[in-house]
Amino acid sequence: MSENYVKICGLKSEDTAVHAINSKADYLGFIFYPQSPRNISFEDSSKIIHKIKDKVSTVAVTVDPDDSIISKIIEIGFSIIQLHGNESLERVREIKASSSLKIIKSFGIENKSDLEKAKTYEEIVNYFLFDAKPREAELPGGNAKTFEWSFLNGFNSKKEFFLSGGLNIENVETAVNSNLTNFFDVSSGVESSPGVKDKQKISEFINKIKN
């Protein structure tokens, strides 16, 4: 049986980050998007990353980042960048060429054609992340919405993908048992209120995936 991997996204404190690591999280995501309730400053993230980067894979979550943001992420010492906007194939190539960061490219899924678009990025990214496609007034991610997981049946790619969007402690066992992927991403599903992580929910969520 393949091992399952968990990404806890939208962390804002060292205390919660350490708790997630102790609970056996594999990836921790830090969001650089001012409109998000989970936004963190470069300064605050740097202090946390400095203390935890040898213990876990760290992911800088960005939305259409410019070169100055990429430079800052490299400087802080993140191991992975997550591109959660409308980054073109050409832009992703530029980011890959200018850094040694691994790349997670996120796609909002509303129908199977969205997966076809993702396939065109297959050669230049390390992972995909599939989330519910946001409506116009919504944030790019973290909206606690699931999409039709059955769209992923038969999706063949050389790259692994994270299942994201609306996962929580109530539905994650169904997600694991669907055998679509071994990578799971959660943000709002382990919170007590928007942007406030709940340690007990983090532990329970990871436990349901790992055991």
Order of alpha helices (4+ residues) and beta strands (2+ residues): beta-alpha-beta-alpha-beta-alpha-beta-alpha-beta-alpha-beta-beta-alpha-beta-beta-beta-alpha
